[in-house]
Amino acid sequence: MRILIAFVALAVLTSCGYGEHERVLRSLTGMEQVARSLGPGDAPLTGPRRVGEAEFQAIYRAGDRVHFQVGEAGPGVDPHGYVWSPGRAPVDDSGPSVASSFEHLQGPWYRWSDSY
């Protein structure tokens, strides 16, 4: 019975993104190296890409921020992931049809999501 309870608890934690978030936290050093290497005119890095222990669908610069996209609700709908913003806390400057939210994690790192 204890094994079943432990298995169910682990399944619930990982299905809620706990495992993903922990992998990202352990990967922040490598993610910062990638973020610093992307210049303002560089093309986005698209397709599955592993940085440290975390996997991202896309990595791209938007102004002074670098987005590490983990996923989306559907093709091009409600992307989410993490943002490196070393100069300032990110603000929702996307436009009237998009609502961006940012949750501070540590240092220049934020959890990010867009809602269309």
MDTraj code that builds the backbone (N, CA, C; nanometers):
import mdtraj as md
import numpy as np

residues = "MET ARG ILE LEU ILE ALA PHE VAL ALA LEU ALA VAL LEU THR SER CYS GLY TYR GLY GLU HIS GLU ARG VAL LEU ARG SER LEU THR GLY MET GLU GLN VAL ALA ARG SER LEU GLY PRO GLY ASP ALA PRO LEU THR GLY PRO ARG ARG VAL GLY GLU ALA GLU PHE GLN ALA ILE TYR ARG ALA GLY ASP ARG VAL HIS PHE GLN VAL GLY GLU ALA GLY PRO GLY VAL ASP PRO HIS GLY TYR VAL TRP SER PRO GLY ARG ALA PRO VAL ASP ASP SER GLY PRO SER VAL ALA SER SER PHE GLU HIS LEU GLN GLY PRO TRP TYR ARG TRP SER ASP SER TYR".split()
xyz = np.array([
    [0.0821, -0.1195, 0.0000],
    [0.0000, 0.0000, 0.0000],
    [0.0870, 0.1266, 0.0000],
    [0.1939, 0.1260, 0.0785],
    [0.2820, 0.2437, 0.0835],
    [0.3462, 0.2715, -0.0522],
    [0.3810, 0.1646, -0.1201],
    [0.4427, 0.1817, -0.2516],
    [0.3432, 0.2456, -0.3477],
    [0.2197, 0.2016, -0.3432],
    [0.1160, 0.2589, -0.4287],
    [0.0963, 0.4073, -0.3980],
    [0.0913, 0.4445, -0.2716],
    [0.0749, 0.5854, -0.2325],
    [0.1937, 0.6675, -0.2804],
    [0.3147, 0.6157, -0.2644],
    [0.4341, 0.6872, -0.3102],
    [0.4314, 0.7042, -0.4618],
    [0.3914, 0.6013, -0.5337],
    [0.3837, 0.6094, -0.6794],
    [0.2817, 0.7131, -0.7235],
    [0.1649, 0.7140, -0.6610],
    [0.0603, 0.8110, -0.6954],
    [0.1085, 0.9527, -0.6647],
    [0.1735, 0.9724, -0.5515],
    [0.2251, 1.1057, -0.5168],
    [0.3285, 1.1514, -0.6184],
    [0.4171, 1.0638, -0.6583],
    [0.5182, 1.0984, -0.7585],
    [0.4529, 1.1319, -0.8922],
    [0.3543, 1.0550, -0.9326],
    [0.2843, 1.0803, -1.0584],
    [0.2140, 1.2157, -1.0552],
    [0.1520, 1.2492, -0.9437],
    [0.0835, 1.3776, -0.9316],
    [0.1839, 1.4915, -0.9392],
    [0.2940, 1.4805, -0.8685],
    [0.3949, 1.5875, -0.8694],
    [0.4531, 1.6094, -1.0084],
    [0.4867, 1.5029, -1.0777],
    [0.5480, 1.5195, -1.2096],
    [0.4454, 1.5643, -1.3133],
    [0.3210, 1.5222, -1.3010],
    [0.2200, 1.5651, -1.3975],
    [0.1837, 1.7120, -1.3787],
    [0.2099, 1.7676, -1.2632],
    [0.1803, 1.9088, -1.2366],
    [0.2984, 1.9991, -1.2691],
    [0.4014, 1.9454, -1.3309],
    [0.5138, 2.0286, -1.3696],
    [0.6231, 2.0376, -1.2662],
    [0.6100, 1.9725, -1.1519],
    [0.7113, 1.9801, -1.0469],
    [0.8458, 1.9337, -1.0987],
    [0.8497, 1.8224, -1.1695],
    [0.9750, 1.7703, -1.2217],
    [1.0380, 1.8657, -1.3216],
    [0.9583, 1.9220, -1.4092],
    [1.0080, 2.0180, -1.5082],
    [1.0693, 2.1388, -1.4389],
    [1.0000, 2.1948, -1.3430],
    [1.0479, 2.3136, -1.2734],
    [1.1802, 2.2851, -1.2014],
    [1.1891, 2.1723, -1.1370],
    [1.3134, 2.1358, -1.0678],
    [1.4281, 2.1181, -1.1668],
    [1.4009, 2.0578, -1.2811],
    [1.5057, 2.0424, -1.3836],
    [1.5523, 2.1783, -1.4337],
    [1.4588, 2.2708, -1.4516],
    [1.4948, 2.4057, -1.4965],
    [1.5806, 2.4746, -1.3911],
    [1.5420, 2.4664, -1.2658],
    [1.6207, 2.5300, -1.1602],
    [1.7642, 2.4770, -1.1572],
    [1.7810, 2.3486, -1.1811],
    [1.9159, 2.2898, -1.1820],
    [1.9914, 2.3261, -1.3108],
    [1.9234, 2.3830, -1.4091],
    [1.9842, 2.4142, -1.5388],
    [2.0085, 2.5635, -1.5601],
    [1.9821, 2.6463, -1.4616],
    [1.9897, 2.7912, -1.4806],
    [2.1278, 2.8396, -1.5252],
    [2.2342, 2.7790, -1.4774],
    [2.3686, 2.8216, -1.5174],
    [2.3889, 2.8020, -1.6674],
    [2.3543, 2.6852, -1.7194],
    [2.3658, 2.6592, -1.8625],
    [2.2716, 2.7457, -1.9433],
    [2.1523, 2.7703, -1.8910],
    [2.0561, 2.8552, -1.9599],
    [2.1091, 2.9982, -1.9704],
    [2.1747, 3.0456, -1.8654],
    [2.2306, 3.1809, -1.8707],
    [2.3411, 3.1902, -1.9757],
    [2.4209, 3.0858, -1.9885],
    [2.5246, 3.0858, -2.0926],
    [2.4616, 3.0968, -2.2311],
    [2.3544, 3.0233, -2.2543],
    [2.2836, 3.0310, -2.3825],
    [2.2248, 3.1708, -2.4012],
    [2.1619, 3.2246, -2.2970],
    [2.0995, 3.3569, -2.3059],
    [2.2025, 3.4640, -2.3403],
    [2.3185, 3.4585, -2.2772],
    [2.4226, 3.5583, -2.3037],
    [2.4795, 3.5448, -2.4450],
    [2.4714, 3.4246, -2.5025],
    [2.5273, 3.4035, -2.6365],
    [2.4342, 3.4515, -2.7483],
    [2.3058, 3.4723, -2.7186],
    [2.2102, 3.5172, -2.8209],
    [2.2148, 3.6686, -2.8342],
    [2.2524, 3.7155, -2.9519],
    [2.2558, 3.8590, -2.9782],
    [2.1227, 3.9090, -3.0285],
    [2.1053, 4.0411, -3.0325],
    [1.9776, 4.0993, -3.0761],
    [1.9336, 4.0568, -3.2162],
    [2.0240, 4.0311, -3.3075],
    [1.9846, 3.9953, -3.4434],
    [1.9856, 3.8463, -3.4717],
    [2.0149, 3.7653, -3.3713],
    [2.0243, 3.6209, -3.3921],
    [1.8875, 3.5580, -3.4154],
    [1.8851, 3.4565, -3.4999],
    [1.7612, 3.3827, -3.5261],
    [1.7237, 3.2998, -3.4032],
    [1.5941, 3.2782, -3.3821],
    [1.5505, 3.1932, -3.2707],
    [1.6050, 3.0510, -3.2861],
    [1.6296, 2.9867, -3.1748],
    [1.6671, 2.8447, -3.1744],
    [1.5374, 2.7673, -3.1595],
    [1.4955, 2.6986, -3.2656],
    [1.3667, 2.6292, -3.2630],
    [1.3868, 2.4788, -3.2659],
    [1.2819, 2.4083, -3.2308],
    [1.2882, 2.2630, -3.2245],
    [1.3355, 2.2201, -3.0873],
    [1.3097, 2.0966, -3.0517],
    [1.3512, 2.0492, -2.9192],
    [1.5012, 2.0705, -2.8987],
    [1.5323, 2.1308, -2.7861],
    [1.6718, 2.1620, -2.7535],
    [1.6906, 2.1435, -2.6034],
    [1.7913, 2.0683, -2.5666],
    [1.8202, 2.0425, -2.4250],
    [1.9294, 2.1381, -2.3793],
    [1.9050, 2.2017, -2.2641],
    [2.0048, 2.2839, -2.1958],
    [2.0114, 2.2313, -2.0538],
    [2.1251, 2.1766, -2.0167],
    [2.1341, 2.1128, -1.8853],
    [2.0372, 1.9964, -1.8787],
    [1.9516, 1.9974, -1.7784],
    [1.8531, 1.8905, -1.7606],
    [1.7172, 1.9252, -1.8214],
    [1.7018, 2.0460, -1.8724],
    [1.5714, 2.0927, -1.9214],
    [1.5652, 2.0900, -2.0731],
    [1.4445, 2.0683, -2.1248],
    [1.4228, 2.0686, -2.2698],
    [1.3266, 2.1809, -2.3059],
    [1.3584, 2.2499, -2.4167],
    [1.2798, 2.3642, -2.4608],
    [1.2402, 2.3472, -2.6065],
    [1.1231, 2.4012, -2.6421],
    [1.0759, 2.3989, -2.7805],
    [1.1385, 2.5101, -2.8616],
    [1.1682, 2.6221, -2.7969],
    [1.2291, 2.7367, -2.8654],
    [1.3016, 2.8221, -2.7629],
    [1.4073, 2.8889, -2.8101],
    [1.4812, 2.9851, -2.7279],
    [1.5013, 3.1070, -2.8170],
    [1.4574, 3.2230, -2.7696],
    [1.4675, 3.3419, -2.8542],
    [1.4793, 3.4684, -2.7706],
    [1.5399, 3.5685, -2.8324],
    [1.5539, 3.7001, -2.7696],
    [1.4376, 3.7870, -2.8125],
    [1.3808, 3.8596, -2.7160],
    [1.2765, 3.9593, -2.7412],
    [1.3170, 4.0846, -2.6643],
    [1.3801, 4.1779, -2.7342],
    [1.4308, 4.2979, -2.6675],
    [1.5460, 4.2624, -2.5751],
    [1.5339, 4.2994, -2.4490],
    [1.6401, 4.2704, -2.3531],
    [1.6165, 4.1410, -2.2748],
    [1.5184, 4.0625, -2.3174],
    [1.4864, 3.9353, -2.2499],
    [1.5169, 3.8181, -2.3430],
    [1.5461, 3.7034, -2.2817],
    [1.5589, 3.5790, -2.3584],
    [1.4555, 3.4818, -2.3041],
    [1.3706, 3.4306, -2.3953],
    [1.2634, 3.3380, -2.3593],
    [1.3076, 3.1945, -2.3861],
    [1.2797, 3.1078, -2.2911],
    [1.3029, 2.9642, -2.3034],
    [1.1643, 2.9003, -2.3003],
    [1.1103, 2.8713, -2.4176],
    [0.9728, 2.8206, -2.4279],
    [0.9701, 2.6710, -2.4014],
    [0.8913, 2.6337, -2.3011],
    [0.8760, 2.4927, -2.2640],
    [0.7655, 2.4277, -2.3451],
    [0.6557, 2.4980, -2.3652],
    [0.5431, 2.4393, -2.4373],
    [0.4395, 2.5435, -2.4705],
    [0.3251, 2.4947, -2.5180],
    [0.2119, 2.5795, -2.5528],
    [0.0859, 2.4944, -2.5484],
    [-0.0277, 2.5608, -2.5340],
    [-0.1547, 2.4888, -2.5251],
    [-0.1932, 2.4252, -2.6578],
    [-0.1520, 2.4849, -2.7664],
    [-0.1769, 2.4359, -2.9017],
    [-0.0809, 2.5082, -2.9934],
    [-0.0772, 2.4744, -3.1192],
    [0.0170, 2.5406, -3.2103],
    [0.0024, 2.6930, -3.2082],
    [0.1031, 2.7612, -3.1555],
    [0.1024, 2.9060, -3.1492],
    [0.0091, 2.9661, -3.0456],
    [-0.0456, 2.8847, -2.9561],
    [-0.1432, 2.9320, -2.8577],
    [-0.0880, 2.9160, -2.7161],
    [-0.0917, 3.0238, -2.6414],
    [-0.0546, 3.0258, -2.5001],
    [0.0822, 2.9640, -2.4705],
    [0.1893, 3.0168, -2.5302],
    [0.3226, 2.9653, -2.4984],
    [0.3600, 2.9967, -2.3530],
    [0.4476, 2.9123, -2.2978],
    [0.4915, 2.9331, -2.1597],
    [0.6320, 2.8777, -2.1415],
    [0.6970, 2.9233, -2.0378],
    [0.8319, 2.8773, -2.0086],
    [0.8997, 2.9675, -1.9084],
    [1.0229, 3.0065, -1.9403],
    [1.1055, 3.0830, -1.8481],
    [1.1710, 3.1982, -1.9230],
    [1.1987, 3.3061, -1.8513],
    [1.2587, 3.4256, -1.9113],
    [1.3801, 3.4675, -1.8299],
    [1.4861, 3.5007, -1.9022],
    [1.6061, 3.5619, -1.8433],
    [1.5972, 3.7103, -1.8720],
    [1.5907, 3.7918, -1.7687],
    [1.5781, 3.9364, -1.7837],
    [1.6714, 4.0034, -1.6837],
    [1.7995, 4.0179, -1.7203],
    [1.8982, 4.0665, -1.6227],
    [1.8900, 4.2161, -1.5931],
    [1.8355, 4.2956, -1.6832],
    [1.8357, 4.4402, -1.6652],
    [1.7238, 4.4937, -1.5781],
    [1.6095, 4.4259, -1.5828],
    [1.4920, 4.4746, -1.5103],
    [1.3887, 4.3632, -1.5033],
    [1.2929, 4.3812, -1.4145],
    [1.1825, 4.2852, -1.4080],
    [1.1005, 4.2988, -1.5355],
    [1.0645, 4.1887, -1.6006],
    [0.9863, 4.1979, -1.7241],
    [0.8461, 4.2498, -1.6967],
    [0.7938, 4.3222, -1.7936],
    [0.6573, 4.3728, -1.7851],
    [0.5805, 4.3255, -1.9077],
    [0.4502, 4.3246, -1.8968],
    [0.3652, 4.2833, -2.0085],
    [0.3602, 4.3971, -2.1099],
    [0.4412, 4.3852, -2.2150],
    [0.4456, 4.4874, -2.3187],
    [0.4114, 4.4294, -2.4555],
    [0.3359, 4.3210, -2.4547],
    [0.3123, 4.2453, -2.5774],
    [0.2042, 4.3037, -2.6679],
    [0.1025, 4.3635, -2.6143],
    [-0.0037, 4.4176, -2.6980],
    [-0.1408, 4.3833, -2.6423],
    [-0.2463, 4.4426, -2.7019],
    [-0.3809, 4.4244, -2.6467],
    [-0.4379, 4.2835, -2.6627],
    [-0.3884, 4.2053, -2.7569],
    [-0.4463, 4.0726, -2.7778],
    [-0.3749, 3.9636, -2.6980],
    [-0.2682, 4.0008, -2.6281],
    [-0.1904, 3.9035, -2.5518],
    [-0.1727, 3.9543, -2.4099],
    [-0.1898, 3.8653, -2.3129],
    [-0.1616, 3.8982, -2.1732],
    [-0.0446, 3.8113, -2.1283],
    [0.0662, 3.8758, -2.0964],
    [0.1839, 3.8035, -2.0481],
    [0.1911, 3.8147, -1.8969],
    [0.2305, 3.7058, -1.8321],
    [0.2507, 3.7117, -1.6873],
    [0.3899, 3.6585, -1.6560],
    [0.4491, 3.7146, -1.5516],
    [0.5842, 3.6782, -1.5093],
    [0.5857, 3.6585, -1.3587],
    [0.6463, 3.5488, -1.3156],
    [0.6602, 3.5188, -1.1730],
    [0.8092, 3.5081, -1.1430],
    [0.8580, 3.5892, -1.0511],
    [1.0002, 3.5896, -1.0195],
    [1.0418, 3.4574, -0.9545],
    [1.1531, 3.4008, -1.0022],
    [1.2080, 3.2783, -0.9442],
    [1.3276, 3.3110, -0.8558],
    [1.4325, 3.3637, -0.9195],
    [1.5530, 3.4046, -0.8472],
    [1.6414, 3.4838, -0.9425],
    [1.7148, 3.5801, -0.8880],
    [1.8033, 3.6607, -0.9711],
    [1.7305, 3.7153, -1.0922],
    [1.7865, 3.6971, -1.2138],
    [1.7237, 3.7493, -1.3350],
    [1.6244, 3.6533, -1.3998],
    [1.5782, 3.5510, -1.3263],
    [1.4938, 3.4456, -1.3841],
    [1.3488, 3.4584, -1.3411],
    [1.2592, 3.4357, -1.4406],
    [1.1150, 3.4460, -1.4200],
    [1.0454, 3.3312, -1.4911],
    [0.9368, 3.2834, -1.4318],
    [0.8481, 3.1920, -1.5018],
    [0.7530, 3.2784, -1.5833],
    [0.7235, 3.2384, -1.7069],
    [0.6468, 3.3231, -1.7980],
    [0.5360, 3.2436, -1.8650],
    [0.4243, 3.3116, -1.8927],
    [0.3183, 3.2532, -1.9746],
    [0.2454, 3.3644, -2.0486],
    [0.2009, 3.3335, -2.1696],
    [0.1203, 3.4245, -2.2506],
    [-0.0181, 3.3646, -2.2647],
    [-0.1189, 3.4484, -2.2622],
    [-0.2576, 3.4054, -2.2858],
    [-0.3148, 3.4874, -2.3990],
    [-0.3657, 3.4182, -2.5006],
    [-0.4260, 3.4855, -2.6149],
    [-0.5757, 3.4814, -2.6051],
])
top = md.Topology()
chain = top.add_chain()
for i, resn in enumerate(residues, 1):
    res = top.add_residue(resn, chain, resSeq=i)
    for name in ("N", "CA", "C"):
        top.add_atom(name, md.element.get_by_symbol(name[0]), res)
traj = md.Trajectory(xyz[None], top)
